[in-house]
Amino acid sequence: MNDLADCQTLVSEIEALLAARRLSMRQPPPVPNTCCGRGCNGCVWQGYFEALSYWRDQASELLR
């Protein structure tokens, strides 16, 4: 995962699956709004993508 549009689609799909099965889980990580755009090592986007991957994995376990 490294594209915001793909991430938003993923979140929407997972939330729809959870709702259809009447399952609840914590909210996905918030989209960062503090990126300076300089390509920093440890950019807030890297953290977001990692946190979203973890959230996705937790949702997958719940949906099994």
WOFEN-V521422 format. One record per residue. N is the residue number from 0. RES is the residue in one letter. PHI is phi in degrees with one decimal (999 if undefined). PSI is psi in degrees with one decimal (* if undefined). NEAR is the number of other ideal C-beta (glycine too) atoms within 12 Angstrom. Layout:
n-><N N>
res-><RES RES>
phi-><PHI PHI>
psi-><PSI PSI>
near-><NEAR NEAR>
//
This chain:
n-><0 1 2 3 4 5 6 7 8 9 10 11 12 13 14 15 16 17 18 19 20 21 22 23 24 25 26 27 28 29 30 31 32 33 34 35 36 37 38 39 40 41 42 43 44 45 46 47 48 49 50 51 52 53 54 55 56 57 58 59 60 61 62 63>
res-><M N D L A D C Q T L V S E I E A L L A A R R L S M R Q P P P V P N T C C G R G C N G C V W Q G Y F E A L S Y W R D Q A S E L L R>
phi-><999 -156.8 -134.9 -60.5 -61.6 -63.9 -63.4 -64.7 -64.2 -59.5 -60.5 -61.2 -65.6 -65.8 -61.8 -66.7 -63.7 -61.9 -64.6 -62.5 -97.6 55.9 -105.1 -127.6 -154.5 -60.7 -67.2 -67.4 -62.1 -71.0 -69.4 -66.4 -132.3 -117.4 -68.1 -88.9 80.8 -96.9 71.6 -60.2 -69.4 81.4 -55.4 -58.2 -69.1 -61.5 -62.4 -63.0 -63.8 -66.8 -64.9 -68.3 -61.3 -63.2 -60.7 -59.5 -63.4 -63.8 -64.7 -61.2 -62.2 -64.4 -80.3 -69.7>
psi-><124.1 23.4 125.9 -41.1 -42.2 -40.4 -43.2 -38.3 -44.4 -47.1 -44.8 -43.4 -43.8 -43.9 -36.2 -41.9 -43.3 -44.3 -40.2 -31.4 5.0 42.2 149.2 149.4 171.3 161.2 152.9 163.0 147.1 148.4 130.9 149.3 17.3 14.1 134.1 -13.1 12.3 3.6 37.5 148.2 125.1 32.0 150.2 -28.1 -36.4 -44.5 -40.3 -47.3 -37.8 -44.3 -38.2 -37.1 -43.0 -43.9 -44.9 -44.2 -40.8 -41.3 -40.5 -42.2 -43.1 -36.1 -9.1 *>
near-><24 15 13 18 12 16 27 17 16 26 28 15 19 30 24 15 20 25 15 11 15 10 19 12 23 16 16 27 23 16 20 21 10 13 17 12 10 10 11 14 9 13 18 22 27 18 20 28 24 20 24 31 23 19 27 28 19 21 28 18 14 19 21 10>
//
